[in-house]
Amino acid sequence: MKKNVVVIGGGIIGLSSAYYLHKAGHSVTVLERADFMDNCSYGNCGYVCPSHFIPLATPGIVRQGLRWMLNSRSPFYVQPRLSRSLIDWGLKFMKSANAAHVDRSAVPLRDIALLSQHEYENTWLPLPHFEFAYQHKGLLEIFQTDAAAEHAHHTVGKAHELGLDVELLDAAALQAKEPHTKVNGRGAIFFKCDAHLYPDKLMRGLINLLTGAGVQLLGGEEVRKIETDGGRVSRLVTSKGAFEADQVVIATGSWSREMAALLGTKLPLVPGRGYSLTLENSPYNLNYPAILVEGRAAITPMDGNKIRFGGTMEITSTDTPPRYARVQGILNAVKRYFPEFDVPMPPVEKIWYGYRPCSADGLPYIGRIKKYNNVVIATGHSMLGLSLGAGSGLLVRELVDGVKPSIDLSPFAVERFD
């Protein structure tokens, strides 16, 4: 049955949800607090990565974060501040950061990543006039230390258990993958299962696709109030007007905790700021995207003539001024792995930063809430929003239509911490 669905949020999760909902025959309106053109979906490194089956909440991450707190260029930082929501998130995060949780998370993260990759390759790529520089050629995870080499050995074993196409490379095999430049690494995991794309093209192409199909994309519409009638949401009141809805999808990224609070729902989630910069017409050549393990940075060749460098996880508020010294930390890490890359610190206007929505256990929140029967939440994807974007949109459509989801959604339950 055709429904009037209002999607709140214009990032990759919101727009992907809108695509699948419209495809299923629903009338769809997307409300975005900004202008659709500058959210976290644009500045990431473009990975579509089943390799990322280890959640953010891992053993040792809290201790490492405490050691890095006084380093302005560190890749992981939690800004100390008196915030009840941050304290609540932090306690839940620390409780989740254990080996048992990492083990439980592997299959759910693999399943949603493979679903998303399948949708990108079999549903999105064949669409006419929608090109986003997609390449399924693999990803390198380069390491330099004994400890990281040992961890890589275990990761490869786990990846094989999960049925992923993965190979462990020594230094010579790693260098052979990148013949155009010197690589400083003891070795690498070669995740043949991974792909990458150019986020800017993906998002602009998706916007054009939706507007051409008649989906209403309304910018500058910040939802201020949610009106309810019994066990249902009936109307959304924005800064400009009001919208009635049969079904509501909340996909507001790092602002989702506040949005859920309008419905009396507690969502343990904080913003994690990341930074990136892109070399246009790069003088350097790379064959593969790469994770620089000890450097906690990422690098991706994109769209033929570009290279993007990105990284850091800065747990902070959305109104805290950016700390651009962290970009120098990213460039320093790149230099340690690729010594021929001389990339100067760019002017501020060339640096991108955005806020990733970080759940309290590193798994996204995807599902309905108990209090209102016509609300679906899809958020908390942390650094995997783009990777899981297509799959998450499909799952939202299945939830709205009340059909059996493509994968088990119980690990992603919205109210799992209650």
TINU-388844 format. One record per residue (C-alpha): x, y, z. Coordinates in steps of 0.5 Angstrom, whole numbers. Layout:
// residues N
xx = X | yy = Y | zz = Z $
...
***
This chain:
// residues 418
xx = 0 | yy = 0 | zz = 0 $
xx = 3 | yy = 7 | zz = -2 $
xx = 5 | yy = 11 | zz = 4 $
xx = 7 | yy = 18 | zz = 5 $
xx = 14 | yy = 17 | zz = 8 $
xx = 18 | yy = 23 | zz = 11 $
xx = 25 | yy = 22 | zz = 12 $
xx = 29 | yy = 26 | zz = 16 $
xx = 36 | yy = 27 | zz = 14 $
xx = 40 | yy = 28 | zz = 7 $
xx = 46 | yy = 24 | zz = 8 $
xx = 48 | yy = 18 | zz = 5 $
xx = 43 | yy = 14 | zz = 10 $
xx = 37 | yy = 18 | zz = 9 $
xx = 38 | yy = 19 | zz = 1 $
xx = 39 | yy = 11 | zz = 0 $
xx = 33 | yy = 10 | zz = 4 $
xx = 29 | yy = 15 | zz = 0 $
xx = 31 | yy = 12 | zz = -6 $
xx = 29 | yy = 5 | zz = -4 $
xx = 22 | yy = 8 | zz = -1 $
xx = 21 | yy = 11 | zz = -8 $
xx = 22 | yy = 5 | zz = -12 $
xx = 17 | yy = 1 | zz = -7 $
xx = 12 | yy = 6 | zz = -9 $
xx = 12 | yy = 11 | zz = -3 $
xx = 11 | yy = 18 | zz = -4 $
xx = 17 | yy = 21 | zz = 0 $
xx = 20 | yy = 27 | zz = 2 $
xx = 27 | yy = 28 | zz = 5 $
xx = 28 | yy = 34 | zz = 10 $
xx = 35 | yy = 36 | zz = 11 $
xx = 37 | yy = 42 | zz = 16 $
xx = 42 | yy = 44 | zz = 12 $
xx = 43 | yy = 44 | zz = 4 $
xx = 45 | yy = 37 | zz = 2 $
xx = 51 | yy = 39 | zz = 0 $
xx = 56 | yy = 39 | zz = 6 $
xx = 55 | yy = 33 | zz = 10 $
xx = 59 | yy = 27 | zz = 13 $
xx = 58 | yy = 23 | zz = 7 $
xx = 62 | yy = 27 | zz = 2 $
xx = 69 | yy = 28 | zz = 5 $
xx = 70 | yy = 21 | zz = 7 $
xx = 75 | yy = 16 | zz = 4 $
xx = 70 | yy = 12 | zz = 0 $
xx = 71 | yy = 5 | zz = 2 $
xx = 65 | yy = 0 | zz = 1 $
xx = 69 | yy = -5 | zz = 6 $
xx = 66 | yy = -12 | zz = 8 $
xx = 73 | yy = -12 | zz = 11 $
xx = 71 | yy = -7 | zz = 17 $
xx = 68 | yy = -13 | zz = 21 $
xx = 71 | yy = -10 | zz = 27 $
xx = 67 | yy = -5 | zz = 31 $
xx = 70 | yy = 2 | zz = 34 $
xx = 69 | yy = -1 | zz = 41 $
xx = 75 | yy = -6 | zz = 42 $
xx = 80 | yy = -8 | zz = 47 $
xx = 85 | yy = -3 | zz = 49 $
xx = 82 | yy = 3 | zz = 45 $
xx = 80 | yy = 7 | zz = 51 $
xx = 87 | yy = 6 | zz = 54 $
xx = 90 | yy = 9 | zz = 48 $
xx = 85 | yy = 14 | zz = 47 $
xx = 87 | yy = 17 | zz = 54 $
xx = 94 | yy = 16 | zz = 52 $
xx = 93 | yy = 21 | zz = 46 $
xx = 89 | yy = 26 | zz = 50 $
xx = 94 | yy = 31 | zz = 50 $
xx = 97 | yy = 30 | zz = 43 $
xx = 94 | yy = 35 | zz = 39 $
xx = 96 | yy = 31 | zz = 33 $
xx = 93 | yy = 25 | zz = 35 $
xx = 88 | yy = 20 | zz = 31 $
xx = 84 | yy = 19 | zz = 37 $
xx = 81 | yy = 24 | zz = 42 $
xx = 76 | yy = 25 | zz = 47 $
xx = 74 | yy = 32 | zz = 49 $
xx = 74 | yy = 32 | zz = 56 $
xx = 67 | yy = 36 | zz = 58 $
xx = 61 | yy = 36 | zz = 63 $
xx = 56 | yy = 33 | zz = 59 $
xx = 51 | yy = 28 | zz = 61 $
xx = 50 | yy = 25 | zz = 54 $
xx = 58 | yy = 24 | zz = 53 $
xx = 58 | yy = 21 | zz = 60 $
xx = 53 | yy = 16 | zz = 59 $
xx = 56 | yy = 14 | zz = 52 $
xx = 63 | yy = 13 | zz = 55 $
xx = 61 | yy = 8 | zz = 60 $
xx = 57 | yy = 4 | zz = 55 $
xx = 63 | yy = 5 | zz = 50 $
xx = 68 | yy = 2 | zz = 56 $
xx = 63 | yy = -4 | zz = 57 $
xx = 62 | yy = -6 | zz = 50 $
xx = 70 | yy = -5 | zz = 49 $
xx = 72 | yy = -13 | zz = 50 $
xx = 74 | yy = -19 | zz = 46 $
xx = 67 | yy = -22 | zz = 47 $
xx = 63 | yy = -16 | zz = 43 $
xx = 68 | yy = -16 | zz = 38 $
xx = 67 | yy = -23 | zz = 36 $
xx = 59 | yy = -22 | zz = 37 $
xx = 60 | yy = -16 | zz = 32 $
xx = 64 | yy = -20 | zz = 26 $
xx = 58 | yy = -23 | zz = 23 $
xx = 53 | yy = -18 | zz = 23 $
xx = 58 | yy = -13 | zz = 20 $
xx = 60 | yy = -17 | zz = 15 $
xx = 53 | yy = -19 | zz = 13 $
xx = 50 | yy = -11 | zz = 13 $
xx = 57 | yy = -10 | zz = 9 $
xx = 56 | yy = -15 | zz = 4 $
xx = 49 | yy = -13 | zz = 3 $
xx = 51 | yy = -6 | zz = 2 $
xx = 56 | yy = -8 | zz = -3 $
xx = 51 | yy = -12 | zz = -7 $
xx = 46 | yy = -7 | zz = -8 $
xx = 52 | yy = -2 | zz = -10 $
xx = 54 | yy = -7 | zz = -15 $
xx = 47 | yy = -10 | zz = -18 $
xx = 42 | yy = -4 | zz = -16 $
xx = 46 | yy = 2 | zz = -17 $
xx = 51 | yy = 1 | zz = -22 $
xx = 47 | yy = -1 | zz = -27 $
xx = 42 | yy = 5 | zz = -27 $
xx = 43 | yy = 10 | zz = -33 $
xx = 46 | yy = 17 | zz = -32 $
xx = 49 | yy = 15 | zz = -25 $
xx = 56 | yy = 14 | zz = -25 $
xx = 60 | yy = 15 | zz = -18 $
xx = 67 | yy = 12 | zz = -20 $
xx = 66 | yy = 5 | zz = -17 $
xx = 72 | yy = 0 | zz = -17 $
xx = 72 | yy = -7 | zz = -14 $
xx = 79 | yy = -8 | zz = -14 $
xx = 81 | yy = -9 | zz = -6 $
xx = 84 | yy = -5 | zz = -1 $
xx = 91 | yy = -5 | zz = 3 $
xx = 92 | yy = -5 | zz = 10 $
xx = 99 | yy = -3 | zz = 11 $
xx = 103 | yy = -5 | zz = 18 $
xx = 110 | yy = -3 | zz = 20 $
xx = 111 | yy = -6 | zz = 27 $
xx = 111 | yy = -13 | zz = 30 $
xx = 105 | yy = -12 | zz = 34 $
xx = 101 | yy = -10 | zz = 28 $
xx = 104 | yy = -16 | zz = 24 $
xx = 101 | yy = -21 | zz = 29 $
xx = 94 | yy = -17 | zz = 29 $
xx = 94 | yy = -18 | zz = 22 $
xx = 95 | yy = -25 | zz = 22 $
xx = 89 | yy = -26 | zz = 27 $
xx = 85 | yy = -21 | zz = 23 $
xx = 86 | yy = -26 | zz = 16 $
xx = 85 | yy = -32 | zz = 20 $
xx = 78 | yy = -29 | zz = 22 $
xx = 77 | yy = -26 | zz = 15 $
xx = 77 | yy = -33 | zz = 12 $
xx = 73 | yy = -36 | zz = 18 $
xx = 68 | yy = -31 | zz = 15 $
xx = 69 | yy = -33 | zz = 8 $
xx = 72 | yy = -26 | zz = 6 $
xx = 77 | yy = -26 | zz = 0 $
xx = 83 | yy = -24 | zz = 4 $
xx = 91 | yy = -25 | zz = 3 $
xx = 97 | yy = -23 | zz = 7 $
xx = 102 | yy = -20 | zz = 4 $
xx = 110 | yy = -19 | zz = 6 $
xx = 114 | yy = -13 | zz = 4 $
xx = 116 | yy = -15 | zz = -3 $
xx = 109 | yy = -17 | zz = -5 $
xx = 106 | yy = -10 | zz = -2 $
xx = 111 | yy = -6 | zz = -6 $
xx = 109 | yy = -10 | zz = -12 $
xx = 102 | yy = -8 | zz = -11 $
xx = 105 | yy = -1 | zz = -12 $
xx = 110 | yy = 0 | zz = -17 $
xx = 110 | yy = 7 | zz = -18 $
xx = 112 | yy = 9 | zz = -11 $
xx = 116 | yy = 7 | zz = -5 $
xx = 112 | yy = 4 | zz = 1 $
xx = 115 | yy = 3 | zz = 8 $
xx = 111 | yy = -3 | zz = 11 $
xx = 113 | yy = -10 | zz = 13 $
xx = 107 | yy = -12 | zz = 10 $
xx = 99 | yy = -12 | zz = 9 $
xx = 93 | yy = -15 | zz = 9 $
xx = 90 | yy = -15 | zz = 2 $
xx = 82 | yy = -15 | zz = 2 $
xx = 80 | yy = -17 | zz = -4 $
xx = 73 | yy = -17 | zz = -2 $
xx = 73 | yy = -9 | zz = -2 $
xx = 71 | yy = -3 | zz = -7 $
xx = 72 | yy = 4 | zz = -7 $
xx = 68 | yy = 10 | zz = -10 $
xx = 68 | yy = 17 | zz = -10 $
xx = 63 | yy = 20 | zz = -5 $
xx = 62 | yy = 27 | zz = -8 $
xx = 60 | yy = 24 | zz = -15 $
xx = 55 | yy = 19 | zz = -11 $
xx = 52 | yy = 24 | zz = -7 $
xx = 51 | yy = 29 | zz = -13 $
xx = 49 | yy = 23 | zz = -17 $
xx = 44 | yy = 21 | zz = -12 $
xx = 41 | yy = 28 | zz = -11 $
xx = 40 | yy = 28 | zz = -18 $
xx = 37 | yy = 21 | zz = -19 $
xx = 32 | yy = 23 | zz = -13 $
xx = 30 | yy = 30 | zz = -16 $
xx = 29 | yy = 27 | zz = -23 $
xx = 24 | yy = 22 | zz = -20 $
xx = 20 | yy = 26 | zz = -16 $
xx = 22 | yy = 25 | zz = -9 $
xx = 22 | yy = 32 | zz = -5 $
xx = 28 | yy = 34 | zz = -3 $
xx = 27 | yy = 40 | zz = 2 $
xx = 34 | yy = 44 | zz = 5 $
xx = 33 | yy = 48 | zz = 11 $
xx = 28 | yy = 44 | zz = 14 $
xx = 30 | yy = 43 | zz = 21 $
xx = 25 | yy = 39 | zz = 25 $
xx = 24 | yy = 43 | zz = 32 $
xx = 18 | yy = 39 | zz = 34 $
xx = 15 | yy = 32 | zz = 33 $
xx = 7 | yy = 31 | zz = 34 $
xx = 4 | yy = 25 | zz = 36 $
xx = -3 | yy = 22 | zz = 36 $
xx = -3 | yy = 16 | zz = 41 $
xx = 2 | yy = 11 | zz = 39 $
xx = 4 | yy = 14 | zz = 32 $
xx = 8 | yy = 20 | zz = 30 $
xx = 3 | yy = 25 | zz = 26 $
xx = 6 | yy = 31 | zz = 24 $
xx = 13 | yy = 34 | zz = 24 $
xx = 14 | yy = 41 | zz = 25 $
xx = 20 | yy = 45 | zz = 22 $
xx = 23 | yy = 52 | zz = 22 $
xx = 19 | yy = 53 | zz = 16 $
xx = 13 | yy = 49 | zz = 16 $
xx = 9 | yy = 42 | zz = 18 $
xx = 9 | yy = 36 | zz = 15 $
xx = 4 | yy = 30 | zz = 16 $
xx = 7 | yy = 23 | zz = 15 $
xx = 4 | yy = 16 | zz = 15 $
xx = 11 | yy = 13 | zz = 17 $
xx = 18 | yy = 17 | zz = 19 $
xx = 25 | yy = 15 | zz = 18 $
xx = 30 | yy = 19 | zz = 23 $
xx = 37 | yy = 19 | zz = 19 $
xx = 40 | yy = 25 | zz = 22 $
xx = 47 | yy = 22 | zz = 23 $
xx = 51 | yy = 26 | zz = 29 $
xx = 44 | yy = 30 | zz = 31 $
xx = 40 | yy = 23 | zz = 32 $
xx = 41 | yy = 23 | zz = 39 $
xx = 37 | yy = 30 | zz = 40 $
xx = 32 | yy = 28 | zz = 34 $
xx = 30 | yy = 21 | zz = 38 $
xx = 30 | yy = 25 | zz = 45 $
xx = 24 | yy = 29 | zz = 41 $
xx = 20 | yy = 22 | zz = 42 $
xx = 22 | yy = 20 | zz = 49 $
xx = 28 | yy = 15 | zz = 46 $
xx = 35 | yy = 15 | zz = 49 $
xx = 40 | yy = 14 | zz = 44 $
xx = 47 | yy = 13 | zz = 46 $
xx = 51 | yy = 17 | zz = 41 $
xx = 56 | yy = 22 | zz = 40 $
xx = 59 | yy = 26 | zz = 34 $
xx = 66 | yy = 23 | zz = 32 $
xx = 69 | yy = 29 | zz = 28 $
xx = 74 | yy = 27 | zz = 22 $
xx = 78 | yy = 31 | zz = 17 $
xx = 80 | yy = 30 | zz = 10 $
xx = 84 | yy = 33 | zz = 4 $
xx = 84 | yy = 32 | zz = -3 $
xx = 89 | yy = 33 | zz = -8 $
xx = 86 | yy = 34 | zz = -15 $
xx = 90 | yy = 32 | zz = -21 $
xx = 95 | yy = 29 | zz = -16 $
xx = 102 | yy = 28 | zz = -18 $
xx = 103 | yy = 21 | zz = -14 $
xx = 100 | yy = 15 | zz = -17 $
xx = 97 | yy = 9 | zz = -13 $
xx = 93 | yy = 3 | zz = -15 $
xx = 90 | yy = 1 | zz = -9 $
xx = 86 | yy = 5 | zz = -3 $
xx = 90 | yy = 4 | zz = 4 $
xx = 89 | yy = 4 | zz = 11 $
xx = 95 | yy = 6 | zz = 15 $
xx = 95 | yy = 2 | zz = 21 $
xx = 100 | yy = 5 | zz = 26 $
xx = 98 | yy = 12 | zz = 23 $
xx = 91 | yy = 11 | zz = 24 $
xx = 90 | yy = 14 | zz = 17 $
xx = 87 | yy = 13 | zz = 10 $
xx = 89 | yy = 14 | zz = 3 $
xx = 85 | yy = 13 | zz = -3 $
xx = 86 | yy = 14 | zz = -11 $
xx = 79 | yy = 17 | zz = -13 $
xx = 76 | yy = 18 | zz = -20 $
xx = 82 | yy = 17 | zz = -24 $
xx = 86 | yy = 23 | zz = -22 $
xx = 85 | yy = 25 | zz = -15 $
xx = 88 | yy = 22 | zz = -8 $
xx = 84 | yy = 23 | zz = -2 $
xx = 87 | yy = 23 | zz = 5 $
xx = 83 | yy = 22 | zz = 11 $
xx = 83 | yy = 20 | zz = 19 $
xx = 82 | yy = 22 | zz = 26 $
xx = 76 | yy = 20 | zz = 31 $
xx = 75 | yy = 26 | zz = 35 $
xx = 69 | yy = 25 | zz = 40 $
xx = 67 | yy = 32 | zz = 41 $
xx = 61 | yy = 37 | zz = 40 $
xx = 59 | yy = 39 | zz = 34 $
xx = 60 | yy = 47 | zz = 36 $
xx = 67 | yy = 46 | zz = 38 $
xx = 72 | yy = 49 | zz = 33 $
xx = 76 | yy = 45 | zz = 28 $
xx = 83 | yy = 43 | zz = 31 $
xx = 87 | yy = 43 | zz = 24 $
xx = 93 | yy = 41 | zz = 27 $
xx = 90 | yy = 34 | zz = 26 $
xx = 91 | yy = 34 | zz = 19 $
xx = 98 | yy = 35 | zz = 20 $
xx = 98 | yy = 29 | zz = 24 $
xx = 95 | yy = 25 | zz = 18 $
xx = 100 | yy = 28 | zz = 13 $
xx = 106 | yy = 26 | zz = 18 $
xx = 103 | yy = 19 | zz = 18 $
xx = 102 | yy = 19 | zz = 10 $
xx = 110 | yy = 21 | zz = 10 $
xx = 112 | yy = 15 | zz = 14 $
xx = 109 | yy = 10 | zz = 10 $
xx = 110 | yy = 13 | zz = 3 $
xx = 116 | yy = 17 | zz = 3 $
xx = 116 | yy = 20 | zz = -4 $
xx = 109 | yy = 24 | zz = -2 $
xx = 111 | yy = 31 | zz = 0 $
xx = 104 | yy = 34 | zz = 1 $
xx = 104 | yy = 41 | zz = 5 $
xx = 99 | yy = 43 | zz = 10 $
xx = 94 | yy = 46 | zz = 6 $
xx = 90 | yy = 52 | zz = 7 $
xx = 84 | yy = 52 | zz = 12 $
xx = 79 | yy = 53 | zz = 6 $
xx = 82 | yy = 46 | zz = 3 $
xx = 81 | yy = 42 | zz = 9 $
xx = 74 | yy = 38 | zz = 10 $
xx = 71 | yy = 36 | zz = 16 $
xx = 65 | yy = 33 | zz = 18 $
xx = 62 | yy = 29 | zz = 24 $
xx = 61 | yy = 21 | zz = 24 $
xx = 55 | yy = 19 | zz = 28 $
xx = 58 | yy = 14 | zz = 33 $
xx = 54 | yy = 9 | zz = 37 $
xx = 56 | yy = 6 | zz = 44 $
xx = 58 | yy = 0 | zz = 41 $
xx = 61 | yy = 1 | zz = 34 $
xx = 54 | yy = -2 | zz = 31 $
xx = 49 | yy = 2 | zz = 27 $
xx = 42 | yy = 3 | zz = 30 $
xx = 37 | yy = 0 | zz = 25 $
xx = 30 | yy = -1 | zz = 27 $
xx = 23 | yy = 1 | zz = 30 $
xx = 22 | yy = 4 | zz = 37 $
xx = 17 | yy = 1 | zz = 42 $
xx = 14 | yy = 8 | zz = 44 $
xx = 11 | yy = 10 | zz = 37 $
xx = 9 | yy = 4 | zz = 31 $
xx = 11 | yy = 9 | zz = 25 $
xx = 18 | yy = 11 | zz = 26 $
xx = 24 | yy = 8 | zz = 24 $
xx = 31 | yy = 10 | zz = 26 $
xx = 38 | yy = 9 | zz = 22 $
xx = 44 | yy = 12 | zz = 24 $
xx = 50 | yy = 11 | zz = 28 $
xx = 54 | yy = 8 | zz = 23 $
xx = 61 | yy = 11 | zz = 25 $
xx = 66 | yy = 11 | zz = 20 $
xx = 62 | yy = 6 | zz = 16 $
xx = 56 | yy = 10 | zz = 13 $
xx = 58 | yy = 10 | zz = 6 $
xx = 60 | yy = 3 | zz = 6 $
xx = 53 | yy = 1 | zz = 9 $
xx = 49 | yy = 6 | zz = 6 $
xx = 46 | yy = 2 | zz = 0 $
xx = 44 | yy = -4 | zz = 5 $
xx = 42 | yy = 1 | zz = 10 $
xx = 37 | yy = 4 | zz = 5 $
xx = 34 | yy = -3 | zz = 3 $
xx = 33 | yy = -5 | zz = 10 $
xx = 29 | yy = 2 | zz = 12 $
xx = 25 | yy = 0 | zz = 6 $
xx = 24 | yy = -7 | zz = 9 $
xx = 22 | yy = -4 | zz = 16 $
xx = 17 | yy = 1 | zz = 13 $
xx = 14 | yy = -4 | zz = 9 $
xx = 14 | yy = -9 | zz = 14 $
xx = 17 | yy = -15 | zz = 10 $
xx = 22 | yy = -20 | zz = 13 $
xx = 29 | yy = -16 | zz = 13 $
xx = 35 | yy = -18 | zz = 8 $
xx = 39 | yy = -20 | zz = 14 $
xx = 38 | yy = -21 | zz = 22 $
xx = 37 | yy = -14 | zz = 25 $
xx = 37 | yy = -16 | zz = 32 $
xx = 44 | yy = -14 | zz = 33 $
xx = 43 | yy = -7 | zz = 31 $
xx = 36 | yy = -6 | zz = 35 $
xx = 35 | yy = 2 | zz = 37 $
xx = 34 | yy = 1 | zz = 44 $
xx = 39 | yy = -5 | zz = 46 $
xx = 42 | yy = -1 | zz = 51 $
xx = 35 | yy = 0 | zz = 55 $
***
